[in-house]
Amino acid sequence: MKKIIIALLPLLFLLVNGCNSNDTATGTNPFGGGGGGGTGNVTIQIAIGQDDQGANVFAFNPSVAVKLTSALVVQAQLGINETVNNPNPDQVFNAGEYIGFYSANQAQVGQQWSFTFSGTLAQGGQAFTVPVNYTVQ
């Protein structure tokens, strides 16, 4: 069952022991520099948490406040290649908060999932694209 969950309000998730990873990735502004401002870098961590109904969800945690436009979710073995668009692209997701965005009910130990997050920094508005690989543990 594919169920897309986009949190309209940031949610803190209880991390499920054994189903998390410390995988991180850094992406940079794909449109190049803009005159000496910030670098446009952001780091995103992925974890599997639970929503308020107890369902497993993938959750992201940005290193800085961001406005997320979309997330591409790919899991080749399951044939998943889906873009999750944020219905409120002006919403700010703060650093240090895990926000659920995609059902993890199909996730199994050892699977490799790939995510590509696109958006802008909440402060300064620089665009970013961050690829993150996550192995379910």
N, CA, C and O atoms as CSV, one atom per row, in Angstrom:
chain,resi,resn,atom,element,x,y,z
A,1,MET,N,N,0.850,-1.173,0.000
A,1,MET,CA,C,0.000,0.000,0.000
A,1,MET,C,C,0.890,1.229,0.000
A,1,MET,O,O,1.740,1.403,0.873
A,2,LYS,N,N,0.681,2.066,-0.984
A,2,LYS,CA,C,1.444,3.306,-1.040
A,2,LYS,C,C,0.613,4.391,-0.386
A,2,LYS,O,O,-0.483,4.717,-0.843
A,3,LYS,N,N,1.137,4.933,0.666
A,3,LYS,CA,C,0.419,6.001,1.339
A,3,LYS,C,C,1.402,7.144,1.550
A,3,LYS,O,O,2.460,6.963,2.155
A,4,ILE,N,N,1.054,8.292,1.060
A,4,ILE,CA,C,1.927,9.444,1.178
A,4,ILE,C,C,1.486,10.267,2.367
A,4,ILE,O,O,0.318,10.635,2.496
A,5,ILE,N,N,2.435,10.544,3.224
A,5,ILE,CA,C,2.130,11.350,4.402
A,5,ILE,C,C,3.009,12.584,4.356
A,5,ILE,O,O,4.234,12.483,4.424
A,6,ILE,N,N,2.404,13.715,4.245
A,6,ILE,CA,C,3.154,14.962,4.328
A,6,ILE,C,C,2.628,15.683,5.550
A,6,ILE,O,O,1.451,16.036,5.629
A,7,ALA,N,N,3.489,15.889,6.467
A,7,ALA,CA,C,3.099,16.544,7.712
A,7,ALA,C,C,2.851,18.017,7.450
A,7,ALA,O,O,3.712,18.712,6.911
A,8,LEU,N,N,1.691,18.487,7.826
A,8,LEU,CA,C,1.398,19.902,7.691
A,8,LEU,C,C,1.945,20.678,8.876
A,8,LEU,O,O,2.218,21.874,8.770
A,9,LEU,N,N,2.102,20.010,9.985
A,9,LEU,CA,C,2.762,20.593,11.151
A,9,LEU,C,C,3.923,19.676,11.491
A,9,LEU,O,O,3.759,18.456,11.473
A,10,PRO,N,N,5.091,20.224,11.801
A,10,PRO,CA,C,6.231,19.357,12.122
A,10,PRO,C,C,5.891,18.407,13.273
A,10,PRO,O,O,5.335,18.808,14.296
A,11,LEU,N,N,6.236,17.166,13.074
A,11,LEU,CA,C,5.983,16.133,14.076
A,11,LEU,C,C,7.316,15.589,14.568
A,11,LEU,O,O,8.260,15.427,13.794
A,12,LEU,N,N,7.378,15.314,15.850
A,12,LEU,CA,C,8.544,14.634,16.398
A,12,LEU,C,C,8.218,13.149,16.435
A,12,LEU,O,O,7.147,12.748,16.892
A,13,PHE,N,N,9.117,12.370,15.968
A,13,PHE,CA,C,8.875,10.940,15.905
A,13,PHE,C,C,9.744,10.183,16.886
A,13,PHE,O,O,10.907,10.519,17.111
A,14,LEU,N,N,9.150,9.152,17.463
A,14,LEU,CA,C,9.924,8.202,18.245
A,14,LEU,C,C,10.633,7.308,17.251
A,14,LEU,O,O,10.000,6.694,16.392
A,15,LEU,N,N,11.929,7.237,17.366
A,15,LEU,CA,C,12.682,6.410,16.435
A,15,LEU,C,C,12.588,4.952,16.851
A,15,LEU,O,O,12.705,4.609,18.028
A,16,VAL,N,N,12.380,4.134,15.888
A,16,VAL,CA,C,12.266,2.708,16.139
A,16,VAL,C,C,13.683,2.125,16.181
A,16,VAL,O,O,14.410,2.195,15.191
A,17,ASN,N,N,14.077,1.548,17.327
A,17,ASN,CA,C,15.407,0.953,17.471
A,17,ASN,C,C,15.585,-0.136,16.436
A,17,ASN,O,O,14.706,-0.975,16.239
A,18,GLY,N,N,16.720,-0.115,15.785
A,18,GLY,CA,C,17.005,-1.127,14.780
A,18,GLY,C,C,16.476,-0.764,13.413
A,18,GLY,O,O,16.752,-1.478,12.449
A,19,CYS,N,N,15.737,0.302,13.289
A,19,CYS,CA,C,15.194,0.709,11.997
A,19,CYS,C,C,15.601,2.136,11.694
A,19,CYS,O,O,14.828,2.911,11.132
A,20,ASN,N,N,16.812,2.470,12.069
A,20,ASN,CA,C,17.271,3.804,11.735
A,20,ASN,C,C,18.675,3.725,11.186
A,20,ASN,O,O,19.314,2.674,11.231
A,21,SER,N,N,19.141,4.814,10.680
A,21,SER,CA,C,20.456,4.868,10.077
A,21,SER,C,C,21.022,6.250,10.287
A,21,SER,O,O,20.285,7.223,10.447
A,22,ASN,N,N,22.310,6.326,10.283
A,22,ASN,CA,C,22.962,7.622,10.403
A,22,ASN,C,C,23.398,8.140,9.040
A,22,ASN,O,O,24.221,9.053,8.963
A,23,ASP,N,N,22.860,7.572,7.964
A,23,ASP,CA,C,23.223,8.013,6.626
A,23,ASP,C,C,22.852,9.475,6.441
A,23,ASP,O,O,21.746,9.895,6.781
A,24,THR,N,N,23.770,10.230,5.909
A,24,THR,CA,C,23.504,11.626,5.595
A,24,THR,C,C,24.115,11.933,4.238
A,24,THR,O,O,24.948,11.181,3.733
A,25,ALA,N,N,23.702,13.014,3.673
A,25,ALA,CA,C,24.277,13.463,2.410
A,25,ALA,C,C,24.212,14.973,2.382
A,25,ALA,O,O,23.366,15.585,3.036
A,26,THR,N,N,25.102,15.563,1.626
A,26,THR,CA,C,25.105,17.007,1.496
A,26,THR,C,C,24.882,17.358,0.040
A,26,THR,O,O,25.512,16.782,-0.847
A,27,GLY,N,N,23.991,18.295,-0.208
A,27,GLY,CA,C,23.750,18.766,-1.554
A,27,GLY,C,C,24.057,20.252,-1.617
A,27,GLY,O,O,24.027,20.943,-0.599
A,28,THR,N,N,24.349,20.736,-2.798
A,28,THR,CA,C,24.649,22.147,-2.947
A,28,THR,C,C,23.685,22.777,-3.929
A,28,THR,O,O,22.944,22.088,-4.630
A,29,ASN,N,N,23.708,24.076,-3.968
A,29,ASN,CA,C,22.856,24.835,-4.869
A,29,ASN,C,C,23.156,24.424,-6.307
A,29,ASN,O,O,24.262,24.678,-6.784
A,30,PRO,N,N,22.219,23.801,-7.017
A,30,PRO,CA,C,22.484,23.331,-8.371
A,30,PRO,C,C,22.541,24.470,-9.388
A,30,PRO,O,O,22.912,24.244,-10.539
A,31,PHE,N,N,22.182,25.686,-8.984
A,31,PHE,CA,C,22.149,26.799,-9.925
A,31,PHE,C,C,23.385,27.679,-9.845
A,31,PHE,O,O,23.436,28.730,-10.484
A,32,GLY,N,N,24.384,27.264,-9.070
A,32,GLY,CA,C,25.620,28.019,-8.973
A,32,GLY,C,C,25.552,29.114,-7.933
A,32,GLY,O,O,24.509,29.342,-7.320
A,33,GLY,N,N,26.654,29.781,-7.742
A,33,GLY,CA,C,26.790,30.827,-6.730
A,33,GLY,C,C,25.981,32.055,-7.064
A,33,GLY,O,O,25.484,32.212,-8.179
A,34,GLY,N,N,25.856,32.930,-6.073
A,34,GLY,CA,C,25.048,34.112,-6.303
A,34,GLY,C,C,25.633,35.354,-5.669
A,34,GLY,O,O,24.882,36.181,-5.152
A,35,GLY,N,N,26.943,35.517,-5.687
A,35,GLY,CA,C,27.517,36.770,-5.217
A,35,GLY,C,C,27.992,36.772,-3.778
A,35,GLY,O,O,27.962,37.821,-3.134
A,36,GLY,N,N,28.425,35.654,-3.254
A,36,GLY,CA,C,29.086,35.675,-1.955
A,36,GLY,C,C,28.175,35.507,-0.755
A,36,GLY,O,O,28.625,35.738,0.367
A,37,GLY,N,N,26.924,35.119,-0.924
A,37,GLY,CA,C,26.052,34.871,0.214
A,37,GLY,C,C,26.352,33.516,0.819
A,37,GLY,O,O,27.504,33.083,0.824
A,38,GLY,N,N,25.344,32.845,1.326
A,38,GLY,CA,C,25.543,31.509,1.874
A,38,GLY,C,C,25.867,30.513,0.784
A,38,GLY,O,O,25.784,30.821,-0.404
A,39,THR,N,N,26.234,29.321,1.199
A,39,THR,CA,C,26.642,28.308,0.229
A,39,THR,C,C,25.475,27.521,-0.339
A,39,THR,O,O,25.607,26.905,-1.397
A,40,GLY,N,N,24.354,27.528,0.329
A,40,GLY,CA,C,23.221,26.740,-0.128
A,40,GLY,C,C,23.293,25.299,0.325
A,40,GLY,O,O,22.480,24.482,-0.107
A,41,ASN,N,N,24.255,24.957,1.194
A,41,ASN,CA,C,24.397,23.575,1.656
A,41,ASN,C,C,23.371,23.243,2.726
A,41,ASN,O,O,23.022,24.078,3.561
A,42,VAL,N,N,22.903,22.015,2.680
A,42,VAL,CA,C,22.008,21.492,3.708
A,42,VAL,C,C,22.276,19.996,3.812
A,42,VAL,O,O,22.537,19.337,2.806
A,43,THR,N,N,22.213,19.473,4.999
A,43,THR,CA,C,22.364,18.041,5.234
A,43,THR,C,C,21.021,17.516,5.729
A,43,THR,O,O,20.343,18.166,6.525
A,44,ILE,N,N,20.648,16.340,5.251
A,44,ILE,CA,C,19.384,15.753,5.657
A,44,ILE,C,C,19.628,14.337,6.158
A,44,ILE,O,O,20.293,13.538,5.498
A,45,GLN,N,N,19.088,14.038,7.320
A,45,GLN,CA,C,19.135,12.688,7.876
A,45,GLN,C,C,17.777,12.037,7.686
A,45,GLN,O,O,16.742,12.703,7.722
A,46,ILE,N,N,17.794,10.719,7.483
A,46,ILE,CA,C,16.569,9.937,7.319
A,46,ILE,C,C,16.468,8.955,8.477
A,46,ILE,O,O,17.478,8.426,8.943
A,47,ALA,N,N,15.269,8.719,8.929
A,47,ALA,CA,C,15.006,7.699,9.945
A,47,ALA,C,C,13.612,7.137,9.691
A,47,ALA,O,O,12.809,7.738,8.977
A,48,ILE,N,N,13.336,5.988,10.281
A,48,ILE,CA,C,11.982,5.456,10.248
A,48,ILE,C,C,11.373,5.708,11.618
A,48,ILE,O,O,11.933,5.322,12.644
A,49,GLY,N,N,10.228,6.354,11.618
A,49,GLY,CA,C,9.531,6.656,12.858
A,49,GLY,C,C,8.092,6.194,12.748
A,49,GLY,O,O,7.735,5.476,11.814
A,50,GLN,N,N,7.283,6.594,13.678
A,50,GLN,CA,C,5.872,6.231,13.654
A,50,GLN,C,C,5.015,7.482,13.702
A,50,GLN,O,O,5.312,8.434,14.424
A,51,ASP,N,N,3.937,7.463,12.913
A,51,ASP,CA,C,3.002,8.576,12.975
A,51,ASP,C,C,2.064,8.374,14.161
A,51,ASP,O,O,2.211,7.408,14.910
A,52,ASP,N,N,1.116,9.265,14.336
A,52,ASP,CA,C,0.247,9.198,15.508
A,52,ASP,C,C,-0.747,8.024,15.464
A,52,ASP,O,O,-1.419,7.754,16.459
A,53,GLN,N,N,-0.845,7.327,14.322
A,53,GLN,CA,C,-1.670,6.118,14.247
A,53,GLN,C,C,-0.826,4.854,14.416
A,53,GLN,O,O,-1.357,3.744,14.366
A,54,GLY,N,N,0.485,5.015,14.617
A,54,GLY,CA,C,1.368,3.873,14.813
A,54,GLY,C,C,1.933,3.279,13.544
A,54,GLY,O,O,2.625,2.262,13.600
A,55,ALA,N,N,1.662,3.882,12.401
A,55,ALA,CA,C,2.202,3.385,11.135
A,55,ALA,C,C,3.648,3.858,10.968
A,55,ALA,O,O,3.998,4.972,11.359
A,56,ASN,N,N,4.483,2.991,10.380
A,56,ASN,CA,C,5.873,3.371,10.114
A,56,ASN,C,C,5.932,4.345,8.950
A,56,ASN,O,O,5.271,4.154,7.929
A,57,VAL,N,N,6.730,5.390,9.116
A,57,VAL,CA,C,6.926,6.386,8.065
A,57,VAL,C,C,8.398,6.748,7.978
A,57,VAL,O,O,9.118,6.732,8.977
A,58,PHE,N,N,8.839,7.076,6.757
A,58,PHE,CA,C,10.153,7.671,6.604
A,58,PHE,C,C,10.041,9.120,7.060
A,58,PHE,O,O,9.061,9.799,6.755
A,59,ALA,N,N,11.027,9.581,7.778
A,59,ALA,CA,C,11.031,10.955,8.273
A,59,ALA,C,C,12.375,11.593,7.938
A,59,ALA,O,O,13.408,10.924,7.946
A,60,PHE,N,N,12.353,12.886,7.644
A,60,PHE,CA,C,13.594,13.599,7.353
A,60,PHE,C,C,13.860,14.638,8.434
A,60,PHE,O,O,12.939,15.138,9.079
A,61,ASN,N,N,15.137,14.950,8.616
A,61,ASN,CA,C,15.581,15.927,9.605
A,61,ASN,C,C,16.618,16.826,8.929
A,61,ASN,O,O,17.754,16.399,8.720
A,62,PRO,N,N,16.250,18.059,8.585
A,62,PRO,CA,C,17.215,18.949,7.931
A,62,PRO,C,C,18.186,19.556,8.945
A,62,PRO,O,O,17.854,19.725,10.118
A,63,SER,N,N,19.386,19.880,8.472
A,63,SER,CA,C,20.398,20.492,9.344
A,63,SER,C,C,20.146,21.979,9.554
A,63,SER,O,O,20.655,22.566,10.509
A,64,VAL,N,N,19.377,22.581,8.683
A,64,VAL,CA,C,18.980,23.989,8.791
A,64,VAL,C,C,17.508,24.089,8.418
A,64,VAL,O,O,16.958,23.166,7.818
A,65,ALA,N,N,16.871,25.189,8.762
A,65,ALA,CA,C,15.469,25.391,8.404
A,65,ALA,C,C,15.332,25.461,6.882
A,65,ALA,O,O,16.064,26.186,6.209
A,66,VAL,N,N,14.372,24.686,6.356
A,66,VAL,CA,C,14.172,24.621,4.911
A,66,VAL,C,C,12.698,24.722,4.563
A,66,VAL,O,O,11.820,24.507,5.399
A,67,LYS,N,N,12.456,25.054,3.312
A,67,LYS,CA,C,11.133,24.967,2.704
A,67,LYS,C,C,11.254,23.875,1.651
A,67,LYS,O,O,11.983,24.027,0.671
A,68,LEU,N,N,10.539,22.774,1.856
A,68,LEU,CA,C,10.651,21.619,0.984
A,68,LEU,C,C,9.623,21.700,-0.133
A,68,LEU,O,O,8.431,21.876,0.118
A,69,THR,N,N,10.090,21.572,-1.361
A,69,THR,CA,C,9.215,21.576,-2.523
A,69,THR,C,C,8.754,20.162,-2.851
A,69,THR,O,O,7.569,19.910,-3.069
A,70,SER,N,N,9.734,19.233,-2.882
A,70,SER,CA,C,9.394,17.859,-3.242
A,70,SER,C,C,10.464,16.897,-2.745
A,70,SER,O,O,11.574,17.291,-2.388
A,71,ALA,N,N,10.091,15.624,-2.734
A,71,ALA,CA,C,11.030,14.551,-2.425
A,71,ALA,C,C,10.784,13.420,-3.415
A,71,ALA,O,O,9.653,12.958,-3.568
A,72,LEU,N,N,11.829,12.980,-4.079
A,72,LEU,CA,C,11.755,11.831,-4.970
A,72,LEU,C,C,12.118,10.598,-4.144
A,72,LEU,O,O,13.158,10.571,-3.487
A,73,VAL,N,N,11.262,9.584,-4.179
A,73,VAL,CA,C,11.459,8.353,-3.416
A,73,VAL,C,C,11.671,7.216,-4.413
A,73,VAL,O,O,10.851,7.007,-5.307
A,74,VAL,N,N,12.794,6.471,-4.254
A,74,VAL,CA,C,13.101,5.373,-5.171
A,74,VAL,C,C,13.489,4.127,-4.375
A,74,VAL,O,O,14.335,4.186,-3.483
A,75,GLN,N,N,12.864,3.009,-4.707
A,75,GLN,CA,C,13.255,1.708,-4.172
A,75,GLN,C,C,13.068,0.732,-5.332
A,75,GLN,O,O,11.949,0.323,-5.641
A,76,ALA,N,N,14.188,0.364,-5.971
A,76,ALA,CA,C,14.145,-0.394,-7.217
A,76,ALA,C,C,13.496,-1.767,-7.074
A,76,ALA,O,O,12.722,-2.164,-7.945
A,77,GLN,N,N,13.785,-2.502,-6.007
A,77,GLN,CA,C,13.243,-3.857,-5.853
A,77,GLN,C,C,11.724,-3.865,-5.780
A,77,GLN,O,O,11.085,-4.820,-6.223
A,78,LEU,N,N,11.148,-2.816,-5.230
A,78,LEU,CA,C,9.692,-2.721,-5.113
A,78,LEU,C,C,9.060,-1.952,-6.265
A,78,LEU,O,O,7.837,-1.828,-6.327
A,79,GLY,N,N,9.877,-1.435,-7.176
A,79,GLY,CA,C,9.355,-0.671,-8.302
A,79,GLY,C,C,8.837,0.706,-7.917
A,79,GLY,O,O,7.987,1.269,-8.606
A,80,ILE,N,N,9.346,1.247,-6.820
A,80,ILE,CA,C,8.894,2.568,-6.366
A,80,ILE,C,C,9.787,3.641,-6.966
A,80,ILE,O,O,11.007,3.602,-6.807
A,81,ASN,N,N,9.189,4.587,-7.645
A,81,ASN,CA,C,9.860,5.757,-8.200
A,81,ASN,C,C,8.800,6.849,-8.221
A,81,ASN,O,O,8.110,7.057,-9.219
A,82,GLU,N,N,8.691,7.537,-7.098
A,82,GLU,CA,C,7.549,8.436,-6.891
A,82,GLU,C,C,8.012,9.792,-6.358
A,82,GLU,O,O,8.865,9.871,-5.475
A,83,THR,N,N,7.435,10.847,-6.910
A,83,THR,CA,C,7.708,12.195,-6.408
A,83,THR,C,C,6.592,12.606,-5.464
A,83,THR,O,O,5.411,12.553,-5.808
A,84,VAL,N,N,6.991,13.018,-4.264
A,84,VAL,CA,C,6.049,13.510,-3.263
A,84,VAL,C,C,6.156,15.029,-3.272
A,84,VAL,O,O,7.184,15.587,-2.890
A,85,ASN,N,N,5.092,15.695,-3.709
A,85,ASN,CA,C,5.087,17.159,-3.742
A,85,ASN,C,C,4.477,17.718,-2.461
A,85,ASN,O,O,3.457,17.224,-1.980
A,86,ASN,N,N,5.099,18.732,-1.924
A,86,ASN,CA,C,4.590,19.382,-0.722
A,86,ASN,C,C,3.440,20.305,-1.124
A,86,ASN,O,O,3.647,21.212,-1.930
A,87,PRO,N,N,2.243,20.103,-0.591
A,87,PRO,CA,C,1.124,20.968,-0.949
A,87,PRO,C,C,1.266,22.384,-0.378
A,87,PRO,O,O,0.534,23.286,-0.783
A,88,ASN,N,N,2.187,22.584,0.545
A,88,ASN,CA,C,2.434,23.900,1.137
A,88,ASN,C,C,3.930,24.197,1.077
A,88,ASN,O,O,4.611,24.124,2.100
A,89,PRO,N,N,4.457,24.534,-0.118
A,89,PRO,CA,C,5.904,24.724,-0.272
A,89,PRO,C,C,6.479,25.918,0.495
A,89,PRO,O,O,7.698,26.079,0.548
A,90,ASP,N,N,5.631,26.751,1.085
A,90,ASP,CA,C,6.128,27.871,1.892
A,90,ASP,C,C,6.282,27.497,3.365
A,90,ASP,O,O,6.769,28.303,4.158
A,91,GLN,N,N,5.876,26.295,3.734
A,91,GLN,CA,C,6.004,25.840,5.121
A,91,GLN,C,C,7.480,25.636,5.467
A,91,GLN,O,O,8.240,25.066,4.684
A,92,VAL,N,N,7.869,26.109,6.647
A,92,VAL,CA,C,9.251,25.976,7.109
A,92,VAL,C,C,9.367,24.736,7.988
A,92,VAL,O,O,8.603,24.554,8.936
A,93,PHE,N,N,10.335,23.889,7.656
A,93,PHE,CA,C,10.668,22.718,8.458
A,93,PHE,C,C,11.973,23.031,9.181
A,93,PHE,O,O,13.000,23.277,8.548
A,94,ASN,N,N,11.925,23.021,10.492
A,94,ASN,CA,C,13.076,23.444,11.293
A,94,ASN,C,C,14.093,22.334,11.469
A,94,ASN,O,O,13.765,21.148,11.440
A,95,ALA,N,N,15.336,22.751,11.652
A,95,ALA,CA,C,16.423,21.809,11.927
A,95,ALA,C,C,16.139,21.081,13.233
A,95,ALA,O,O,15.567,21.652,14.162
A,96,GLY,N,N,16.539,19.835,13.295
A,96,GLY,CA,C,16.403,19.072,14.528
A,96,GLY,C,C,15.058,18.419,14.735
A,96,GLY,O,O,14.847,17.779,15.766
A,97,GLU,N,N,14.143,18.553,13.804
A,97,GLU,CA,C,12.819,17.944,13.919
A,97,GLU,C,C,12.648,16.915,12.804
A,97,GLU,O,O,12.859,17.221,11.630
A,98,TYR,N,N,12.267,15.702,13.176
A,98,TYR,CA,C,11.970,14.678,12.166
A,98,TYR,C,C,10.544,14.876,11.686
A,98,TYR,O,O,9.616,14.979,12.488
A,99,ILE,N,N,10.376,14.928,10.364
A,99,ILE,CA,C,9.079,15.172,9.751
A,99,ILE,C,C,8.741,13.993,8.833
A,99,ILE,O,O,9.487,13.695,7.899
A,100,GLY,N,N,7.619,13.327,9.102
A,100,GLY,CA,C,7.206,12.198,8.285
A,100,GLY,C,C,6.760,12.654,6.912
A,100,GLY,O,O,6.076,13.669,6.777
A,101,PHE,N,N,7.157,11.886,5.868
A,101,PHE,CA,C,6.787,12.299,4.514
A,101,PHE,C,C,6.417,11.142,3.597
A,101,PHE,O,O,5.876,11.378,2.517
A,102,TYR,N,N,6.691,9.885,3.994
A,102,TYR,CA,C,6.376,8.773,3.094
A,102,TYR,C,C,6.214,7.493,3.903
A,102,TYR,O,O,6.967,7.257,4.847
A,103,SER,N,N,5.251,6.679,3.546
A,103,SER,CA,C,4.996,5.424,4.252
A,103,SER,C,C,6.204,4.495,4.165
A,103,SER,O,O,6.799,4.325,3.102
A,104,ALA,N,N,6.551,3.900,5.301
A,104,ALA,CA,C,7.649,2.930,5.345
A,104,ALA,C,C,7.117,1.529,5.613
A,104,ALA,O,O,7.873,0.654,6.035
A,105,ASN,N,N,5.841,1.304,5.376
A,105,ASN,CA,C,5.240,0.002,5.655
A,105,ASN,C,C,5.828,-1.117,4.803
A,105,ASN,O,O,5.792,-2.277,5.214
A,106,GLN,N,N,6.370,-0.799,3.621
A,106,GLN,CA,C,6.973,-1.812,2.763
A,106,GLN,C,C,8.460,-2.004,3.035
A,106,GLN,O,O,9.072,-2.915,2.476
A,107,ALA,N,N,9.051,-1.172,3.877
A,107,ALA,CA,C,10.491,-1.225,4.132
A,107,ALA,C,C,10.861,-2.503,4.877
A,107,ALA,O,O,10.199,-2.897,5.837
A,108,GLN,N,N,11.939,-3.143,4.408
A,108,GLN,CA,C,12.445,-4.352,5.046
A,108,GLN,C,C,13.937,-4.210,5.281
A,108,GLN,O,O,14.632,-3.511,4.543
A,109,VAL,N,N,14.421,-4.882,6.318
A,109,VAL,CA,C,15.838,-4.819,6.675
A,109,VAL,C,C,16.695,-5.169,5.458
A,109,VAL,O,O,16.442,-6.153,4.764
A,110,GLY,N,N,17.699,-4.351,5.219
A,110,GLY,CA,C,18.638,-4.563,4.125
A,110,GLY,C,C,18.295,-3.829,2.844
A,110,GLY,O,O,19.146,-3.700,1.965
A,111,GLN,N,N,17.070,-3.346,2.718
A,111,GLN,CA,C,16.691,-2.629,1.500
A,111,GLN,C,C,17.401,-1.287,1.412
A,111,GLN,O,O,17.637,-0.615,2.416
A,112,GLN,N,N,17.736,-0.918,0.176
A,112,GLN,CA,C,18.339,0.386,-0.109
A,112,GLN,C,C,17.260,1.299,-0.682
A,112,GLN,O,O,16.655,0.989,-1.708
A,113,TRP,N,N,17.023,2.425,-0.015
A,113,TRP,CA,C,16.076,3.438,-0.476
A,113,TRP,C,C,16.871,4.679,-0.841
A,113,TRP,O,O,17.863,5.002,-0.188
A,114,SER,N,N,16.440,5.368,-1.872
A,114,SER,CA,C,17.075,6.619,-2.281
A,114,SER,C,C,16.037,7.734,-2.256
A,114,SER,O,O,14.898,7.550,-2.687
A,115,PHE,N,N,16.444,8.884,-1.750
A,115,PHE,CA,C,15.591,10.056,-1.659
A,115,PHE,C,C,16.344,11.240,-2.247
A,115,PHE,O,O,17.554,11.367,-2.064
A,116,THR,N,N,15.631,12.098,-2.948
A,116,THR,CA,C,16.208,13.346,-3.433
A,116,THR,C,C,15.264,14.464,-3.018
A,116,THR,O,O,14.133,14.554,-3.497
A,117,PHE,N,N,15.751,15.314,-2.118
A,117,PHE,CA,C,14.958,16.419,-1.584
A,117,PHE,C,C,15.282,17.696,-2.348
A,117,PHE,O,O,16.446,17.990,-2.619
A,118,SER,N,N,14.247,18.449,-2.693
A,118,SER,CA,C,14.416,19.736,-3.374
A,118,SER,C,C,13.630,20.801,-2.633
A,118,SER,O,O,12.530,20.555,-2.138
A,119,GLY,N,N,14.209,21.978,-2.565
A,119,GLY,CA,C,13.548,23.087,-1.893
A,119,GLY,C,C,14.462,24.287,-1.811
A,119,GLY,O,O,15.391,24.440,-2.604
A,120,THR,N,N,14.180,25.141,-0.830
A,120,THR,CA,C,14.996,26.333,-0.612
A,120,THR,C,C,15.302,26.468,0.872
A,120,THR,O,O,14.568,25.967,1.724
A,121,LEU,N,N,16.394,27.151,1.160
A,121,LEU,CA,C,16.692,27.470,2.548
A,121,LEU,C,C,15.656,28.461,3.035
A,121,LEU,O,O,15.291,29.383,2.305
A,122,ALA,N,N,15.176,28.287,4.258
A,122,ALA,CA,C,14.157,29.182,4.804
A,122,ALA,C,C,14.687,30.599,4.916
A,122,ALA,O,O,13.954,31.570,4.725
A,123,GLN,N,N,15.977,30.705,5.231
A,123,GLN,CA,C,16.586,32.021,5.335
A,123,GLN,C,C,17.496,32.219,4.127
A,123,GLN,O,O,18.460,31.473,3.953
A,124,GLY,N,N,17.211,33.186,3.315
A,124,GLY,CA,C,18.015,33.481,2.140
A,124,GLY,C,C,17.442,32.927,0.857
A,124,GLY,O,O,17.723,33.457,-0.218
A,125,GLY,N,N,16.648,31.879,0.937
A,125,GLY,CA,C,15.950,31.373,-0.238
A,125,GLY,C,C,16.795,30.631,-1.260
A,125,GLY,O,O,16.330,30.405,-2.377
A,126,GLN,N,N,18.023,30.242,-0.918
A,126,GLN,CA,C,18.847,29.537,-1.898
A,126,GLN,C,C,18.293,28.146,-2.165
A,126,GLN,O,O,17.909,27.428,-1.242
A,127,ALA,N,N,18.258,27.777,-3.435
A,127,ALA,CA,C,17.751,26.464,-3.833
A,127,ALA,C,C,18.748,25.375,-3.457
A,127,ALA,O,O,19.957,25.605,-3.429
A,128,PHE,N,N,18.222,24.184,-3.168
A,128,PHE,CA,C,19.083,23.036,-2.908
A,128,PHE,C,C,18.433,21.780,-3.458
A,128,PHE,O,O,17.214,21.702,-3.610
A,129,THR,N,N,19.271,20.807,-3.750
A,129,THR,CA,C,18.846,19.466,-4.097
A,129,THR,C,C,19.777,18.535,-3.338
A,129,THR,O,O,20.992,18.582,-3.530
A,130,VAL,N,N,19.215,17.680,-2.470
A,130,VAL,CA,C,20.011,16.808,-1.616
A,130,VAL,C,C,19.645,15.347,-1.864
A,130,VAL,O,O,18.529,14.929,-1.557
A,131,PRO,N,N,20.578,14.567,-2.417
A,131,PRO,CA,C,20.342,13.128,-2.542
A,131,PRO,C,C,20.754,12.432,-1.244
A,131,PRO,O,O,21.788,12.758,-0.661
A,132,VAL,N,N,19.941,11.471,-0.795
A,132,VAL,CA,C,20.244,10.717,0.429
A,132,VAL,C,C,19.968,9.236,0.154
A,132,VAL,O,O,18.890,8.875,-0.319
A,133,ASN,N,N,20.948,8.390,0.453
A,133,ASN,CA,C,20.760,6.946,0.382
A,133,ASN,C,C,20.551,6.428,1.794
A,133,ASN,O,O,21.226,6.854,2.731
A,134,TYR,N,N,19.612,5.504,1.936
A,134,TYR,CA,C,19.260,4.981,3.257
A,134,TYR,C,C,19.113,3.465,3.165
A,134,TYR,O,O,18.378,2.956,2.318
A,135,THR,N,N,19.809,2.758,4.030
A,135,THR,CA,C,19.668,1.314,4.119
A,135,THR,C,C,18.910,0.975,5.383
A,135,THR,O,O,19.311,1.365,6.480
A,136,VAL,N,N,17.814,0.249,5.231
A,136,VAL,CA,C,16.990,-0.114,6.387
A,136,VAL,C,C,17.760,-1.117,7.228
A,136,VAL,O,O,18.264,-2.119,6.721
A,137,GLN,N,N,17.841,-0.832,8.517
A,137,GLN,CA,C,18.584,-1.694,9.438
A,137,GLN,C,C,17.666,-2.335,10.434
A,137,GLN,O,O,18.118,-3.095,11.290
